[in-house]
């Protein structure tokens, strides 16, 4: 297994700032999360996979499900349907076949 390089010197060159705070009062904060694959969307939980550079191992505690807020999944399903209706190729077609 290849060692992860030290990036301390590079991190000093990059200033990262986050101005957006999580709104814990938003009504979506407690929205149901669902596995996207149950809705016909393709994807894998990166940290559950074994082939996940630079670790190349399943991360302890990672789950197989690929969870997302249900409202976002619904939007993605709708987008995929519109792509198919317009006879365009979705990314999922290439993955699933």
C-alpha positions, 0 to 999 in steps of 0.5 A: 500500500502506498503511503499518503504524502504529507501535504502540510506545506501545500495546505499553508498555500491554500486559504479555505473559508466557508461562509455558508453555515448549516441552517439547523432550523430549515425544514429539510434538516430532518428530511428522510434519506433514501438509498438512491439505487432504490430509485433506479439511480446508479452510484456507489458509496466511495468509502465502502468500496475496496478500490478507493484510492488512496486507501484501497480498503473499505473504511471502517464504519462505512455503509453500503447504502448511498444515502441522499435526501429524498427531495434531491433523489426525486429531482434526479429521477425527474432529470433522468426521465427528461433526458430519456424523453429527449433521446439524450444519453444519461450517464447512468446508461453508460454505467448500467447498460 
